[in-house]
Amino acid sequence: MIVEFRCISKAFGAVKANDSVSLSVPEASIQAIVGENGAGKSTLMKILSGYLCPDSGQILLDGKAVRINSPACALRLGIGMLHQDPLDFSPLTVLDNFILGSPSRFVPNRRKALEDLAGLAGRLGFSLSPDARIDALTVGERQQLEILRLLWLGAKVLILDEPTTGISLPQKEKLFVALKTLAAEGMSIFFVSHKLEDVESLCGKAAVLRQGILAGTMEQPFDSKELVRMMFGKDLGPATRSCRENGKPQPCFNLEVKNASMDGTRFRMKGIGLQVQAGEVIGLAGMEGSGQELFLGACGGLVPTSGGAICLGNAGKAMTGRTYHDFQGSGVGYLPAARLEKGLVPGLNLAEHYVLANRMPGFFIDRDKALDLADSRIAAFNIKGGPESPAESLSGGNQQRLLLSLLPDNLSLILIEHPTRGLDVESTIYVWAKLKERCAQGASIIFISSDLDEILQYSDRVMVFFAGNVTPPLDAESLNVQRLGELIGGKGWEALQGKKEAHQENKELEHA
């Protein structure tokens, strides 16, 4: 199906999200849509998929102008969108979610649906158990299910919004093979991404949006530097590798984990030891559900330990069994991956968030002071929004900047889940620059990331998690993407066993 945008415009108040965007995408192709956070990519795709209506302009399918006023209408026209967070229901099974949205009959034919699910999955090389519950699947498997469901419902145009965020390398490779298969069969695919390496390996053409305007297009072979210039209007310099200055050990520790154990739903982690120096950055790597979330939660008081001890500060303040509120009061900040669901409050504007975070004195809120505070923080963190902007109206990158701006100034330990998930190159550099400022002030950082390059780029040491097993802290400079990928996949752990035992013996001698 040929998809054509003609002079599409969409504004939210004074902000022009799309400004007369015109683009034609042929059938049997994979079209990349790239641009900085807030450039208008998601708005354009939401217009195509029926979640938003344009203020002006037309959409043409195979040369015929259409009006798409809802996602259901888009599906009837053959357009399906896979969101960054798949739209599924956790209590239901794979087959139940697959059947959802079927217009054929009130009581669906489960046997026919099961046959169709197996046929589509086999065609694309996916392996999904129809009886598995959604909450037992990885993000990559949930994406696979959503793609199968959209195909079953008749999608001929597929929109994917940041699909490689939060999935493993094998799952990404399987996804790319499936998308290339679908394109070869005649489908038109829109691939929204900030990862230019993914665009280069998958897409035949890229359209670049900047501040709501189509800045240009490019076909294979891509020039990455030119794409970045079109995205940001300038060249972006590389970031430095580590937060800890010159990698030199510091004289004090901000966190010490002593022989800690944590109980997950599928496994138990035990014998974890870690000393985090002031100004140091620790990266946690592993497939989703391998235990790194449990460990990070335990370091912030969100997950109880079943053994061992967690201490804060050079004096070794015991925090085992304390609440998240106690950890906060002791200088620990936590930034979740689910920004709107767990980090921000939908419905409240930026000024109201700053009032909540800073606990302004007095029984009544001083509105003028609140607006002044919001203006100063918005300017300091270069947030594209105003004091009256609702948190949910910000792009992903600006929501992350908002979360950073809400952190107290006197933190000694910052815990972050996926600090740059869904962020463009410039926002990624900006976020880490702000985090480095914290390191220079003596704070330590522990973060989870599914991006192996990010782990190696910004960590001083790395801990790898695999099915509840944890490596001792490894020097990031001694690792590369291949070695890290092998450890994440469960290879090469035998060679680390001796190092882990020696590491544990050294810690026991230090405490003797």
C-alpha positions in Angstrom: 0.0 0.0 0.0 1.4 3.4 -1.0 1.1 5.9 1.8 1.3 9.7 1.1 1.2 12.6 3.5 0.2 15.9 2.0 0.9 19.1 3.9 0.1 17.6 7.3 0.0 20.1 10.1 -0.8 19.7 13.8 -0.4 22.1 16.7 -0.8 21.9 20.4 -1.4 25.4 21.6 1.5 27.5 20.3 3.6 24.5 19.6 3.6 23.2 16.0 4.2 19.5 16.3 3.9 19.0 12.5 4.2 21.9 10.1 3.1 21.1 6.5 4.8 17.7 6.3 4.7 16.0 2.9 6.1 12.5 2.4 5.4 9.5 0.1 6.2 6.0 1.1 5.9 3.2 -1.5 4.7 -0.3 -0.8 7.2 -3.1 -0.1 9.5 -0.7 1.7 10.8 0.1 5.2 10.8 3.8 5.8 12.7 5.2 8.8 11.3 8.3 10.6 14.0 9.9 12.7 14.5 13.2 14.5 15.2 14.6 17.9 12.8 14.2 20.8 9.9 16.5 20.2 10.5 16.8 16.5 7.0 15.5 15.6 7.7 11.9 14.7 5.2 10.3 17.1 2.6 13.0 16.3 2.8 12.2 12.5 2.6 8.5 13.2 -0.4 8.9 15.6 -2.1 10.9 12.8 -1.6 8.0 10.4 -2.8 5.4 13.0 -5.9 7.4 13.9 -4.9 8.4 17.5 -4.8 12.1 16.4 -6.6 14.1 13.7 -4.5 16.7 11.7 -5.4 20.4 11.8 -4.9 20.5 8.0 -3.6 18.3 5.2 -4.5 15.0 3.7 -3.5 11.3 3.9 -3.7 9.2 0.7 -3.7 5.4 0.5 -2.9 4.1 -3.0 -3.7 7.5 -4.3 -7.1 7.9 -2.6 -7.7 10.5 0.1 -8.9 9.0 3.4 -10.1 10.3 6.8 -8.7 8.4 9.7 -10.5 9.4 12.9 -9.7 6.5 15.2 -7.4 3.5 15.6 -10.2 1.2 14.7 -10.8 3.1 11.5 -7.0 2.9 10.7 -7.2 -0.9 11.2 -10.1 -1.2 8.8 -8.0 0.7 6.3 -5.1 -1.7 6.9 -2.9 0.4 9.2 -1.6 -0.9 12.5 0.7 0.6 15.0 3.0 -1.2 17.4 3.7 1.2 20.3 6.9 1.3 22.4 4.9 -0.3 25.2 2.8 -3.0 23.6 -0.9 -2.7 24.2 -1.8 -6.0 25.8 -3.5 -7.3 29.0 -1.2 -9.0 31.5 -3.8 -11.3 33.2 -4.7 -12.9 29.8 -2.9 -15.5 27.8 -1.1 -15.1 24.4 -4.1 -16.6 22.6 -6.6 -14.4 24.4 -4.6 -11.3 23.5 -4.3 -12.4 20.0 -8.1 -12.7 19.6 -8.7 -9.2 21.1 -10.2 -6.8 18.6 -11.5 -9.5 16.2 -14.7 -8.1 14.6 -15.8 -11.4 13.2 -18.1 -12.8 15.9 -19.2 -12.3 19.5 -17.8 -15.7 20.6 -14.5 -16.1 18.7 -13.5 -19.4 17.1 -10.6 -20.2 19.3 -9.5 -23.3 17.3 -9.3 -21.3 14.1 -7.5 -18.5 15.9 -5.0 -21.0 17.3 -4.3 -22.3 13.8 -3.9 -18.7 12.5 -1.6 -17.8 15.4 0.6 -20.8 14.8 0.7 -20.2 11.0 1.6 -16.5 11.3 4.2 -17.2 14.0 5.8 -20.0 11.9 5.9 -17.7 8.8 7.9 -15.0 10.7 10.0 -17.4 12.8 8.4 -16.4 16.1 8.0 -19.0 19.0 5.1 -18.2 21.3 3.2 -20.5 23.6 -0.5 -19.7 23.2 -1.2 -20.6 26.8 1.6 -18.4 28.3 0.5 -15.4 30.3 1.5 -12.0 29.1 3.3 -11.1 32.3 5.6 -14.1 31.7 6.8 -12.8 28.4 9.7 -10.5 27.6 9.1 -7.1 25.9 10.4 -8.7 22.6 7.9 -11.5 22.8 5.1 -9.1 23.6 6.1 -7.1 20.5 6.0 -10.3 18.4 2.5 -11.1 19.6 1.3 -7.6 18.8 2.8 -7.8 15.2 1.0 -11.2 14.7 -2.3 -9.7 16.0 -2.1 -6.7 13.7 -1.3 -8.9 10.7 -4.3 -11.2 11.7 -6.5 -8.1 11.8 -5.5 -7.2 8.2 -2.7 -4.7 8.6 -0.9 -3.9 5.3 0.9 -0.9 6.8 2.8 -1.4 10.0 4.1 1.4 12.2 6.7 0.6 14.9 7.6 3.2 17.5 11.1 2.6 19.0 10.7 -1.2 18.7 14.3 -2.1 19.6 14.2 -0.3 23.0 14.4 -2.8 25.9 14.8 -6.0 23.8 17.8 -8.3 23.6 20.1 -8.5 20.6 18.7 -11.9 19.5 15.2 -10.6 19.7 16.2 -7.5 17.7 17.8 -9.7 15.0 14.6 -11.9 14.9 12.5 -8.7 14.6 14.5 -7.3 11.7 14.3 -10.6 9.8 10.5 -10.6 10.2 10.2 -7.0 9.1 12.3 -7.6 6.0 10.1 -10.6 5.2 7.0 -8.5 5.5 8.4 -5.8 3.3 9.4 -8.3 0.7 5.8 -9.5 0.7 4.6 -6.0 -0.2 3.9 -4.3 3.2 4.8 -0.7 3.9 6.6 -0.3 7.2 7.3 2.8 9.2 10.2 2.4 11.6 10.5 5.2 14.2 13.9 5.2 16.0 16.6 7.2 17.5 19.2 4.5 16.9 20.9 5.3 13.6 22.7 1.9 13.6 19.3 0.2 13.5 18.1 2.5 10.7 21.2 1.7 8.7 20.9 -2.0 9.0 17.1 -2.2 8.3 15.7 0.7 6.4 16.0 1.6 2.7 15.1 5.3 3.2 15.0 7.8 6.1 12.9 10.9 6.6 14.2 13.4 9.1 11.9 15.7 11.1 13.2 18.7 13.0 11.0 21.0 15.0 7.9 19.7 13.2 9.3 20.3 9.7 10.6 17.7 7.2 14.2 18.5 7.2 15.1 16.1 4.4 15.3 12.5 3.3 18.1 10.1 2.5 18.4 6.7 0.8 20.8 3.9 1.4 23.8 4.1 1.8 23.2 6.5 4.7 25.7 9.1 5.8 25.3 9.0 9.6 27.0 12.4 10.1 24.7 14.1 7.6 21.6 12.4 9.3 22.7 13.9 12.6 23.2 17.3 11.0 19.7 17.2 9.6 18.3 16.0 12.9 19.9 18.7 15.1 21.1 21.3 12.7 24.7 20.8 13.9 27.4 18.3 14.5 27.4 16.5 17.9 30.7 15.7 19.5 31.3 12.3 21.2 30.8 11.9 24.9 33.6 10.9 27.2 33.6 7.3 28.4 33.6 7.4 32.1 32.1 9.5 34.9 34.8 8.9 37.4 37.7 11.2 36.8 40.7 9.3 35.4 39.2 6.2 36.9 41.1 6.8 40.2 39.7 5.2 43.3 38.0 7.6 45.7 38.7 7.6 49.5 35.1 6.9 50.5 32.1 4.6 49.6 28.6 5.8 49.0 27.1 2.2 49.0 28.2 -1.2 50.3 26.3 -4.4 49.6 27.5 -7.2 51.8 26.7 -10.8 50.8 23.1 -9.8 50.0 20.3 -12.1 48.9 17.1 -11.3 47.1 14.1 -13.5 46.2 12.5 -13.2 42.8 9.5 -15.0 41.5 11.6 -17.4 39.5 14.9 -17.5 41.2 16.9 -16.4 44.3 20.0 -14.3 44.0 22.6 -14.7 46.8 26.1 -13.7 47.8 26.1 -10.3 46.1 28.8 -8.0 47.2 29.6 -4.5 45.9 31.4 -1.3 47.1 30.5 1.8 45.2 33.0 4.6 45.4 32.1 8.3 45.4 31.8 9.5 41.8 31.7 6.0 40.4 29.2 4.6 37.8 28.1 1.0 37.9 26.3 -0.5 34.9 23.9 -3.4 35.3 23.6 -5.6 32.2 21.4 -8.6 31.5 18.3 -9.8 29.6 15.0 -8.5 31.0 14.0 -10.4 34.1 17.5 -11.6 34.9 17.7 -10.0 38.3 19.1 -6.6 37.7 15.8 -4.9 38.5 15.6 -6.7 41.9 19.2 -5.6 42.8 18.6 -2.0 41.9 15.3 -2.0 43.8 17.1 -3.5 46.9 19.7 -0.7 46.7 16.9 1.8 46.9 14.7 0.2 49.5 12.1 -0.8 47.1 12.8 -4.6 47.3 13.5 -6.3 50.6 16.6 -8.4 51.0 16.4 -11.9 52.4 20.0 -12.0 53.7 23.1 -9.9 54.0 23.3 -6.2 54.5 23.1 -2.9 52.6 24.9 0.1 54.0 25.1 3.8 52.9 27.9 6.4 53.3 31.5 6.0 54.4 30.3 5.4 58.0 28.4 2.3 56.8 24.9 3.4 57.9 22.9 0.1 58.1 19.8 0.3 55.8 18.7 -3.4 55.7 15.0 -3.6 56.2 14.5 0.2 55.9 11.8 1.7 53.7 12.1 3.6 50.4 11.3 6.7 52.3 14.2 6.0 54.7 16.6 5.6 51.7 15.4 8.9 50.2 16.1 10.6 53.5 19.6 9.2 53.5 20.5 10.7 50.1 19.3 8.1 47.6 17.3 9.0 44.5 15.5 6.6 42.1 14.5 7.2 38.5 12.1 4.5 37.1 11.9 3.4 33.5 8.2 4.0 33.4 8.3 7.8 33.5 4.6 8.6 33.5 3.4 5.5 35.4 5.9 5.7 38.3 8.0 8.9 38.1 5.6 11.6 37.2 1.9 12.4 37.9 -0.3 12.6 34.7 -2.7 15.5 34.9 -0.3 17.7 36.9 1.7 20.4 35.1 5.4 21.1 35.5 5.0 23.8 38.2 2.9 21.5 40.3 5.6 18.8 40.0 8.2 21.2 41.3 5.9 22.2 44.2 5.5 18.5 45.2 9.3 17.7 44.8 10.5 20.8 46.8 8.0 20.9 49.6 7.5 24.6 49.6 7.0 26.1 53.1 3.6 27.4 54.3 0.1 26.0 54.4 -0.9 27.5 51.1 1.1 27.3 47.8 2.7 30.6 46.7 1.8 30.4 43.0 4.3 33.1 42.0 7.2 31.4 43.7 6.1 28.1 42.2 6.1 29.6 38.7 9.5 31.2 39.3 10.9 27.9 40.5 9.5 26.1 37.5 10.9 28.7 35.1 14.4 28.5 36.5 14.4 24.6 36.5 13.0 24.5 33.0 15.7 26.8 31.7 18.5 25.0 33.6 17.5 21.6 32.2 16.5 22.9 28.7 13.0 21.4 28.9 10.8 22.1 25.9 7.7 23.0 27.8 6.3 25.7 30.1 5.3 25.8 33.8 1.6 25.1 32.8 2.5 22.2 30.4 1.0 18.9 31.6 3.8 16.3 32.2 2.2 13.8 29.7 2.4 16.4 26.9 6.2 16.3 27.0 8.2 14.1 24.7 10.2 11.1 26.2 13.4 13.1 26.3 11.8 16.1 28.0 10.1 13.8 30.5 13.5 12.4 31.4 14.9 15.9 31.8 12.0 16.8 34.0 12.7 13.7 36.2 16.3 14.8 36.5 15.4 18.3 37.4 13.2 17.0 40.2 16.0 15.2 42.0 17.3 16.9 45.2 20.7 18.5 45.1 22.3 16.6 47.9 22.1 13.0 46.7 24.9 10.6 47.3 23.5 7.7 45.3 21.3 7.8 42.1 19.6 4.7 40.9 18.3 4.7 37.3 16.4 2.3 35.1 17.2 2.8 31.4 18.3 6.4 31.7 18.2 7.1 27.9 15.5 4.7 26.7 13.8 6.2 23.7 16.0 9.3 23.7 17.7 10.9 20.7 21.5 11.3 20.4 21.5 14.9 21.7 19.2 14.1 24.7 21.3 11.1 25.5 24.5 13.2 25.6 22.6 15.9 27.6 21.3 13.4 30.2 24.7 11.9 30.8 26.3 15.3 31.0 23.9 16.1 33.8 24.6 12.8 35.6 28.4 13.5 35.2 27.9 16.8 37.0 26.4 14.7 39.9 29.5 12.4 39.8 31.8 15.4 40.0 30.0 16.5 43.1 30.6 13.1 44.7 27.4 11.2 43.9 27.5 7.6 42.7 25.3 6.1 40.0 24.0 2.6 39.4 22.0 2.2 36.2 20.3 -0.5 34.2 20.5 -0.4 30.4 19.7 -2.9 27.6 22.0 -0.9 25.3 25.4 -2.5 25.5 27.2 0.4 24.0 25.7 2.7 26.7 26.8 0.3 29.4 30.4 0.3 28.1 30.4 4.0 27.3 29.4 5.3 30.7 30.2 2.7 33.3 33.4 2.4 35.4 32.5 -1.1 36.3 29.8 -3.6 35.1 27.8 -6.3 36.8 26.2 -8.9 34.5 23.0 -10.8 35.5 21.9 -14.1 34.1 19.0 -16.1 35.5 19.7 -14.9 39.0 23.5 -15.3 38.7 25.7 -12.2 39.2 29.2 -11.5 38.1 31.6 -9.7 40.4 32.1 -6.1 39.3 34.1 -6.1 36.1 36.2 -3.2 34.8 34.4 -1.7 31.8 37.6 -1.1 30.0 38.3 -4.9 30.0 35.0 -5.6 28.2 33.6 -5.2 24.7 30.2 -5.7 23.1 30.9 -9.3 22.1 32.2 -10.3 25.5 29.3 -8.6 27.3 26.8 -10.1 25.0 28.2 -13.6 25.7 28.0 -13.1 29.4 24.4 -11.8 29.1 23.6 -15.0 27.1 25.1 -17.3 29.8 28.4 -18.0 28.1 31.8 -17.7 29.7 30.6 -17.8 33.3 32.9 -20.7 34.3 36.0 -18.5 33.8 34.5 -15.9 36.2 33.8 -18.3 39.0 37.3 -18.2 40.3 37.4 -14.4 40.1 34.1 -14.3 42.1 35.4 -16.6 44.8 38.7 -14.6 45.0 36.6 -11.3 45.2 34.6 -12.7 48.0 37.7 -13.9 49.9 39.2 -10.4 49.6 36.0 -8.8 51.0 36.0 -11.2 53.9 39.7 -10.4 54.7 38.9 -6.7 54.5 36.1 -7.1 57.1 38.1 -9.4 59.4 
